[in-house]
Amino acid sequence: MKRSHTLRIMAMAGVAITGLGLASCSSGDDKVTLEFIQSGDQNQGGGYAAMAEKYEEETGVHVEVVEVPNDDLRTRLRTAAQANDVPALAASPSTDPAWTDRLLDLSEIFNKTGIIDTLSVADPTDDKVKALPTTLTSVGMFLNKTLWDEAGVEFPTSLDEEWTWDEFVEKATQVVDGTDAEYGAVMDSSAHRLRAFLYEFGSDGVTEQADGSWALDEAGADALEYFKGMHDSGFMPASVWGAGDDPSATFKSGRVAAYMSGVWQIADFQNTIADFEWVSVPLPQEPVRATNYGAASWIVAFDGSGVEEETQAFIEWLYEEDNYREYCEISGCLPVIDGMEITYPEDQYAFDLYNAEIAASPAISAVQTTDGLRFGYEGRSIDSEPLKDETVRYLNGEISLDEAVTAIDETSTAQMGD
């Protein structure tokens, strides 16, 4: 059993990007400014922006929260490192060989903060912790409760109740048939979501083999075949995975019975869905109860910014118990600090459900984000996601299942093999 401590993605809020170099900037009155590069704070209530404002009130140090689109974040940090113009800190999805040699040691902060042990990943070259998990992110299932109630179809509400994927598909199809819903379900076009689906079918996903290669197991191939069946039947919209349509907007249209996404959606749904009632429910299992979880992103601080001491002081302040709890409450995040309890103003049951699902998941469910961190330290640059890329080709009919599995294995081995 895994700890029931979930963390959600710490992202930062919207300030127009005015160019690199803010990390060491000072205003005319010599006020210190820390440039904080991140993605997604606007979607979670502006928690980082609020904490930056609070920190400036307490210390006089200005934290410039710079919002970068998630797809551009990696390039932004690489460009900064290559230009020798690094920010003070960033919330990055992983480490990158382009700048791992520029990271400050955050071991002291990690040791005093009480972050859960499973998210401790030290740089193997010197055994120093150089990245702190922001929040725990986890995959989960949302339903359009209004549609399910209209169709008179029941659904589980706690982990005491179970349903298989076959049962889920049957029930969601009843919802479509009994209402004006167009699709039974939609899933984010993401390897993070797809891995949870594979784990539920008893797969370990793409894992390292005894000979150093990486491969998808037979249960994973069976899961991909099931996944394609849901698209081919029209149960899922082909346009999300096949053509890049927005799954969140598809669900918010009110014409989809269910949405497999993640905990970060709770804060957004609270603010943006007014036309129907939504609910968080347990994930289906076939037969394994599993999610996919880990650090939503990692706080890293850069040597060479000119404000190294001030940056470490801000990070230490951010992870102090009262401040970190406030961030989680504002942003609707699950904490990475061991044993911390958060009282959410709304939908406490949903956060509790995510925590329970994490606790019930097998060990494989926790490795995706820690592997990414480790690969960066080891100099392995993962610039694509073969599991997702080849699955898209398979769904679009460009390759067979066997060809998709072979391509996943070969590309993963080329990226991650020794």
N, C-alpha and C positions, 0 to 999 in steps of 0.2 A: 504493500500500500504506500502511496505517495502522500507527502504532507498536504494538508488542505489549505495551503497558503497560495493564493493566486495573485499574480501581479499583472498589471496591465501596462500598456505601452506608454512610457513617459515621452510625450512629444511636446513641441513648444509652439508658442502662439505668434500671431501674425505681425510682423514688422517688415516693411518693404526692404528688400535687399539693396544696400547702397554700395556694395563692393566689399572685397576682402580687406582685412587689416584693422577691423574694429577692435580686435582683442587687445591691442596695445595702445589704442587711442585714448587720449585724454581731452577733455574740453578745456576751455580757456582758464577755468578755475582749478585745473588739474584733477578733476574728478576721474576716477578709474572707471573704465568701461570694459566689461567682459562680453565678448561675442559668443553667443550660444547658438550653434547650428542644430536644427532639429526639424522634425516633420510631424504634423498632425495635431498640435495643441488646440487649434481652432475647433476641431471636431469633438474635443473633450472638455469643453467649457473654459478653456484658457487657463488651466491650472498652473502651468509654468509661468505664464504672464503674471498671474496673481502673485505667485511666490517671488518673482523678480521684483515686483513693486514693493512687496513687504520687505525684501532684503535691502532694497535701497533706502527705505524709510529707517531701517534699523542701523545700517552701516554707512550709508552714503555712497556705496559702490553700485554703479548702474550695470545691470545685466541686460544686454541687447539680445532679445529673443528673436532669432531670424528663422522664419518659416520657409522651408525649402520643400518642393514636391518630393514625395517619397522616392519616385523613380530617378530624381536628379541628385539625391543626397550623396550617393557614393561618388559620383563625378565631382560634385562640389568639394568634397573633402580631399579627393585625390589632387584636384587642381590646386587647392590651397597648399598642400604639402609640396607639390612640385615647384610652386612659385615661392616657397619658403615664406609663406604668409598665412600661417595656421591660425585658426580661431582659438579662443581660450579653451573652449570645451564643446562637446557635441553629444547628441544622443544618436548613436549609430546602430544599425541593425547587426553589425558584426565588426570585427577588426579587419584591417586591410594591410597586406604586406607593403603597400605604398607608404604607410605612415606608422606602422607598429613601432619602429625604432624611435619615434618622436613622442611616445606616450609617457606621461608622468606616473610614478608609483603611487597607487591609491590603497596600498595594503593596510596602512594604519587606519584609514577611514573604514575599510571593509571589516577589519578586526573589531572595531568598537561599535559597529552599527547593528550587528546581529542579523545580517542577511542569511537566508536559508542556505544550508551547506551545498545543496545540489546545484546552486548557481555560483559556486566558487570555481573560477577557472583562472589559474595562474599562467603567466607566460613561462613556458617550459625552459626558456634560455636562462632565466634568472630567478624563477619561482616567485615573481612579484605579481600581485593583483593590479592590473592596469585598466580594468573595466568593471564598472558596477552596474548590476541590472537595475533598470528603471522601474519597471512594473512587470507583473506576470501577464502574459497574454495566453488565451486559451480558446479553443474552438468550441462552439455550442450551437444549439438549434433554437430558432425562433419560429413561432407560428403566428399566422393572422387569426387570432382567436375569434374575431367577428365572423369570419368565414366558417370556421369549424363549428361554432355555435349555431350559425344559420343552417348548416347541413346536418346538425344533430350528431356529429361524430365526436366520440370521446378520445382523450389523449392522456398519457401519463403526466403527472405533475411533480413527481419526486423519484429518487433513485430506488425507492421501495417497489416501484412499478417498472416493468421492462417492456420494450418492444423491439422486435427485430427490424431489419431494413425491409424485409418482405411485408411485415405488418404495417410499417410506416407507409410504404408505397400504396398498399391496399387502402388504408384509411385516407391518405391524402387524395387518392383518386376518387374516393367517395365524396370528398369535399368539392373537388372540381366538378364532378357530375351533378352535385346538388346545389351549386351556386353559379355565379357568373365568373368564377375563377378561370384563368387561362392555363395555369401550370400548377403541377403538384408541388414542385420545389425548385429552388435555385441555390446554387453554391458559388461562393467567391471563386474566381479563376486564380487559384493560388495553391502552390505545393503544400503550404501550411495546412490548408483545409483538406487537401487530398490525402495527406499523410494520416490525418485522423481517420478518414474513411478507410484507408488500408488497414490501419491498426484494428479497427472494429471488425474486420474480416479475419483477424488472426494473423495478419502479416506483420513483419518487422520492418517493412519498407525496403529501401535500398540500403544495404549494410555491407560493411567490409568483410571479405571472405578470408579464409586461411592463407590463400596465396597472394593476398594484398590487393586483389581486384575488388570491385564493388558490384553488387547484383541485387535485383529484385527477386524475392522469393515467389514460390508458386501461388501462395495465398494472395499475394499482391497482384499477380496477373489475373487471378479470378475476380478480385475486386474491381480491377480496371474493366474487365468484361461486363460486370454488372453495371458499372458506371456508364459505359457506353450504351447499354440497353435502356437506361433511363432517358438518355438523350434521343436515341433512335425512336423510342415510342412516343416522344413528345411530352413525356412527364416533366422533363426539364427543358428549358429553352436552349436550343443549340447555339443561339447568338451570343451567349455570355462567354462560354469557353471557346466557341468556334470563331467568334468575330469581335470579342472584346467589349460587348455591351456591359453597362454598369449593373451589377447584380443588386446593389442596394437600392438603386432607383427602380429596378424591376420589382422588388419586393414592396417598396413604398407605393407602387402604383395601386396596391390593394387587390391585384388580380392573381396573386401567387399564395398558395396555401402555407408554404414553409420556406425558411431561409437558413442555410447552414453557413454561419459566419463566425463571429467571435465576440468576446466580452466587451470590447471597445465600442460595439454598436449600441450598448445600453444607453450611454449618455446621449448619443446622437438621436436615437429613437425617442427618448424622452422629450427632446426639443423639436423634433421635426415631424413626427407622425401624429396627426390629429384626426384623420378620417376613419381610422379603425383601431381596434384594441389589439395589441400584440402581447405575447407571453413567451417566456423562456421555458423550455421543456428538456427532459433528458434526451441525449443523443440515442439514436437507434444502435443496436449491436448485432453482430452477425458472425460469431456469438459473443464477441469480447466487448466489455464496457471500456471504452477508451476515448480520450480526447488527444489533442496535440498541444503541448503547452511549453512555456519557457519564458525567457526574458523578452519583453516586447522590443526593447532596444537596450543599449549599454551606454552609460555615461563614461566618456573618455576625456582626458585633459591633455593638452599638448605642451611639450617643451619647446621653447622658442617663441612663445606668444608675447613674452615680456611682462606677463602678469601671472606667472605661475603660482606664487604664494597666495595671491588674492583668489585665484581660481580654486585652489584646494580648500581655501577657507569657505568659499561659497558652497562647494560640494558637501563639505562636512556639515555645514548649516542645513542644507537641504535634506540631509538624511537624519537630522535630529528628530526624535520621535514625534514631537508636537507638529513640527513643520511638515514632515513626511505624511503624517496622518491627514493634515489639512489638505495637502496636495491630492491625496487619494480621494478625499471626500469631494473636492471641487471637480475633479476629472472623472470620477466614477471608475477608479482603478482598484485592482486588488493588490495588496501590499506584498513586497518581497521581504519585509522584515519579519523574522520568525516570531510567531505568537501575537502579532499585532492585530487587534480587532478594529474594524472600521464600521462606523454607523453611517449608513447612506440615507439621504433624505427621501429617496424613492427606491422601490423595487429591491429591497434588501433580499427578498427571497431569491431573486435572479443571481445575485452575487454569491449567495450561500450555495445555490445549485452548482455554479461553476466550481466553487471550492470542493464540493463533495465529489464532483465528477473527476477532478484532478486527483483527489485522494484515492479514488477507486481505479485509476488508470495504471497500466503496466509501466515498467521502468522505461521502455522504449519511447514512451510518449514525451519524455523530457529532454531528449538529446539533440533536437534539431538546432536550437539556438546556441547551446554550448559547443556543439561541433563546429558551427560557423566561427565562433570565437577562436577555438583551438586551431582551425585551419589558417586563420589569418596570422596567428603567432608563428605557425610553422612555415609560413611563406607560400601557402597555397591560395591562389586567388580564384575564387568561385564566381565567375562572371555570368553564368547562366544557370538555369534550373532544369536539368534534363528530365526529371520526373514530370514536371508540368509541360515542358516544350513537346516532348514526344507523345504525351497523352493528348495534347491538342491535335497533333497530326493524326493520331489514331481516331479521335472523335470525328475529325473531318473526313475520314475515309481515305487519307493519303497513304497510310501504311496499315498492315495487319497487326493483330495483337502480338504475334511472335516477333514481328519486325520492331514494334514499339519497345518490347522488353529488351531485345538485343541492343537497340539504340540507347535506351536508358542505361544499360549495363556498361556499354562501351564508352559513352560520354562521361558517365560518372567516374569510371576508372581512370580515364584520361585526366580528369580534373583533380581527383582526390587520391588516386593511387600513389604509392611510393615510387 
